[in-house]
Amino acid sequence: MERLSGKVAIITGGARGMGASHVRMFVKEGAKVVFTDILEQEGQALANELGENVKFIKHDVTKSADWQHVVEETEKTFGPVHILVNNAGITMSKSILEITEEEYRRIVDINQVSVFLGMKAVIPSMKKVAGASIINISSVNGLVGGAVGYTDTKFAVRGMTKAAALEFAQHGIRINSVHPGAVATPMIIQEDVKDAVEAWAKTLPLQRVAQPEEVSNLVVFLASDESSYSTGSEFVIDGGVTAQ
């Protein structure tokens, strides 16, 4: 049986990488999916490939008006929303002495404020259905230190998840965070950094980076009714990094 049959999902940052993996697996598991990104050409190509159970919408996750449009289009196309995957995000690795105020505010808007806007926009729709689930993609750097800006926002996602989970548990809406370590996405396997990433991966307990599908398997579990008693929790998928 398809694990997400009858469910409607919104997935942000879904045009490529880990987000595209989530979209593919959600469709495979029977969900109807609206996925969003600023990468219009890549997003539309994926939608054309996957067929009638998906819809792509160009979407700036930092804009509340864009969020309202996405929710309205989702309800119009497939019905009320059961699942939100707040996947969109950017990374940055600069010293606190080098990062500009503009760069810092940009990463906060994309990684942190977008999660707040997404939950705020989607929860009214979720109150119309049973078994709703929000999955906020944080990072291993939402648990341990890393680069300024990225780490701050990923800790914030973890905190927002817990606060929202407590507030909306009474409505049957579950909210959890996922904390991946290094994942083999285009961002980290491009030729100029590939050798360095592979060398670093050998220092991890499992001695490799994750494949996007491994993270998607966890996200599908949290989206499905199989995780019906999990809310306000962190789900770590980091190859053993935080066990060291």
C-alpha positions as CSV (number, residue, x, y, z in Angstrom):
1,M,0.0,0.0,0.0
2,E,1.2,3.5,-0.8
3,R,2.2,5.2,2.4
4,L,1.0,8.7,1.5
5,S,-2.1,7.7,-0.5
6,G,-4.9,10.4,-0.2
7,K,-2.5,13.0,1.2
8,V,-1.7,16.5,-0.3
9,A,1.8,17.9,0.2
10,I,3.7,21.1,-0.3
11,I,7.5,20.8,-0.6
12,T,9.7,23.9,-0.9
13,G,13.1,23.9,-2.7
14,G,11.9,21.0,-4.7
15,A,13.4,21.6,-8.1
16,R,16.7,19.8,-7.5
17,G,18.9,18.0,-4.9
18,M,17.3,16.8,-1.7
19,G,14.0,18.6,-2.4
20,A,13.6,16.8,-5.8
21,S,14.3,13.5,-4.1
22,H,11.5,14.2,-1.6
23,V,9.1,15.1,-4.5
24,R,9.9,11.9,-6.4
25,M,9.4,9.7,-3.3
26,F,6.2,11.4,-2.2
27,V,4.7,10.9,-5.7
28,K,5.9,7.2,-5.6
29,E,4.2,6.8,-2.2
30,G,0.8,8.1,-3.5
31,A,0.8,11.8,-2.5
32,K,-0.4,14.7,-4.7
33,V,2.4,17.2,-4.5
34,V,2.8,20.9,-5.1
35,F,6.5,21.7,-5.1
36,T,8.0,25.2,-5.2
37,D,11.3,26.8,-6.0
38,I,12.8,29.9,-7.5
39,L,14.4,27.7,-10.2
40,E,11.6,27.8,-12.7
41,Q,13.1,25.9,-15.6
42,E,14.3,23.0,-13.5
43,G,11.1,22.9,-11.5
44,Q,8.8,22.8,-14.6
45,A,11.0,20.1,-16.1
46,L,10.5,17.9,-13.0
47,A,6.8,18.5,-13.0
48,N,6.5,17.5,-16.7
49,E,8.4,14.3,-15.9
50,L,6.3,13.3,-12.9
51,G,2.9,14.0,-14.4
52,E,-0.6,14.8,-13.3
53,N,-0.1,14.3,-9.5
54,V,2.4,17.1,-9.2
55,K,2.3,20.9,-9.8
56,F,5.2,23.3,-9.8
57,I,4.9,26.9,-8.6
58,K,7.7,29.5,-8.7
59,H,7.9,30.7,-5.2
60,D,10.0,33.1,-3.1
61,V,9.7,31.5,0.4
62,T,10.6,34.8,2.0
63,K,7.4,36.5,0.8
64,S,4.1,35.9,2.7
65,A,2.1,36.8,-0.4
66,D,3.8,34.0,-2.3
67,W,3.0,31.6,0.5
68,Q,-0.7,32.5,0.4
69,H,-0.7,32.0,-3.4
70,V,0.9,28.6,-3.0
71,V,-1.7,27.4,-0.4
72,E,-4.6,28.8,-2.5
73,E,-3.3,27.0,-5.6
74,T,-2.8,23.8,-3.7
75,E,-6.3,23.8,-2.3
76,K,-7.7,24.7,-5.8
77,T,-5.8,21.9,-7.5
78,F,-5.7,19.0,-5.0
79,G,-7.6,20.1,-1.9
80,P,-6.6,21.0,1.7
81,V,-3.0,20.4,2.7
82,H,-1.9,17.4,4.8
83,I,1.9,17.8,4.6
84,L,4.3,20.6,4.5
85,V,8.1,20.0,4.0
86,N,10.0,23.2,4.7
87,N,13.0,22.2,2.7
88,A,14.2,25.4,1.0
89,G,17.4,26.8,2.3
90,I,20.9,28.1,1.5
91,T,24.3,27.5,3.0
92,M,27.1,29.9,3.7
93,S,30.6,29.5,5.2
94,K,32.1,32.8,6.3
95,S,33.8,34.2,9.4
96,I,31.6,36.4,11.5
97,L,34.2,39.1,10.7
98,E,33.7,38.7,7.0
99,I,29.9,38.1,6.6
100,T,28.0,41.3,5.7
101,E,24.8,42.4,7.3
102,E,23.0,42.0,4.0
103,E,24.3,38.4,3.6
104,Y,23.4,37.6,7.2
105,R,19.8,38.9,6.8
106,R,19.4,37.0,3.6
107,I,20.3,33.6,5.1
108,V,18.0,34.4,8.1
109,D,15.1,35.2,5.7
110,I,15.6,32.1,3.6
111,N,16.5,29.5,6.3
112,Q,14.5,30.8,9.2
113,V,11.8,33.3,8.3
114,S,10.5,31.1,5.5
115,V,9.8,28.3,7.9
116,F,7.7,30.7,10.1
117,L,5.8,32.0,7.0
118,G,5.2,28.5,5.7
119,M,3.7,27.2,8.9
120,K,1.6,30.3,9.4
121,A,0.2,30.0,5.8
122,V,-0.4,26.2,5.8
123,I,-1.8,25.5,9.3
124,P,-5.3,26.9,8.6
125,S,-5.6,24.5,5.6
126,M,-4.3,21.6,7.7
127,K,-7.0,22.2,10.3
128,K,-9.5,21.0,7.7
129,V,-8.0,17.5,7.5
130,A,-6.9,14.7,9.8
131,G,-3.3,13.4,10.2
132,A,-1.5,16.6,9.2
133,S,2.3,16.8,9.5
134,I,4.9,19.5,9.1
135,I,8.5,18.5,8.5
136,N,11.1,21.3,8.9
137,I,14.4,20.5,7.4
138,S,17.1,21.8,9.8
139,S,20.7,20.4,9.8
140,V,23.2,18.7,12.0
141,N,24.2,22.3,12.6
142,G,20.9,22.8,14.3
143,L,22.4,20.6,17.0
144,V,26.1,21.4,17.0
145,G,28.2,24.4,16.0
146,G,29.1,25.4,12.5
147,A,29.3,28.5,10.4
148,V,27.7,31.7,11.7
149,G,24.4,32.4,9.9
150,Y,23.8,28.9,8.8
151,T,24.1,27.4,12.3
152,D,22.0,30.2,13.9
153,T,19.1,29.7,11.5
154,K,19.2,25.9,11.8
155,F,19.0,26.1,15.6
156,A,16.1,28.5,15.1
157,V,14.3,26.0,12.9
158,R,14.7,23.4,15.7
159,G,13.2,25.8,18.3
160,M,10.3,26.9,16.1
161,T,9.5,23.3,15.5
162,K,9.2,22.6,19.2
163,A,7.1,25.8,19.9
164,A,4.7,25.1,17.1
165,A,4.4,21.4,17.9
166,L,3.2,22.3,21.4
167,E,0.8,24.9,20.1
168,F,-0.9,22.8,17.5
169,A,-0.8,19.3,19.0
170,Q,-4.4,19.9,20.1
171,H,-5.4,20.2,16.5
172,G,-3.8,16.9,15.5
173,I,-1.0,18.7,13.6
174,R,2.4,17.1,14.2
175,I,5.6,19.1,13.6
176,N,9.1,17.6,13.6
177,S,12.5,18.6,12.5
178,V,15.0,16.6,10.4
179,H,18.7,17.1,10.9
180,P,20.8,15.8,8.0
181,G,24.6,15.8,7.9
182,A,26.3,15.9,4.5
183,V,24.1,14.8,1.7
184,A,25.2,14.1,-1.9
185,T,23.4,17.0,-3.6
186,P,24.7,19.2,-6.5
187,M,25.8,21.8,-3.9
188,I,28.5,19.5,-2.4
189,I,29.4,17.1,-5.3
190,Q,30.4,19.8,-7.8
191,E,33.9,19.2,-9.3
192,D,35.7,21.9,-7.5
193,V,34.9,20.5,-4.0
194,K,34.2,16.9,-4.8
195,D,37.6,15.5,-3.8
196,A,37.7,17.5,-0.6
197,V,34.2,16.3,0.4
198,E,35.1,12.7,-0.3
199,A,38.2,12.9,1.8
200,W,36.3,14.5,4.6
201,A,33.5,11.9,4.4
202,K,36.1,9.2,5.2
203,T,36.5,10.8,8.6
204,L,32.8,10.2,9.5
205,P,31.8,7.2,11.5
206,L,29.9,5.7,8.5
207,Q,32.7,6.9,6.2
208,R,30.5,8.4,3.5
209,V,27.9,11.1,2.8
210,A,24.2,10.4,2.7
211,Q,22.3,9.9,-0.5
212,P,19.3,12.2,-0.9
213,E,16.9,9.2,-0.9
214,E,18.1,8.2,2.5
215,V,16.8,11.5,3.9
216,S,13.7,11.2,1.8
217,N,12.9,7.9,3.4
218,L,12.9,9.6,6.8
219,V,10.8,12.5,5.6
220,V,8.2,10.1,4.1
221,F,8.0,8.3,7.5
222,L,7.3,11.6,9.3
223,A,4.8,12.6,6.7
224,S,2.9,9.3,7.0
225,D,0.6,8.0,9.7
226,E,3.4,5.6,10.7
227,S,4.9,8.4,12.8
228,S,1.5,9.4,14.4
229,Y,2.9,9.7,17.9
230,S,6.0,11.8,17.0
231,T,5.8,15.5,17.4
232,G,8.2,18.3,18.6
233,S,11.1,15.9,18.0
234,E,14.5,16.0,16.2
235,F,15.3,13.2,13.8
236,V,19.0,13.0,13.1
237,I,20.4,11.5,10.0
238,D,24.1,12.4,10.1
239,G,26.1,9.2,9.7
240,G,27.1,9.3,13.3
241,V,28.6,12.8,13.5
242,T,26.8,13.8,16.7
243,A,27.6,10.5,18.3
244,Q,31.3,11.4,18.4
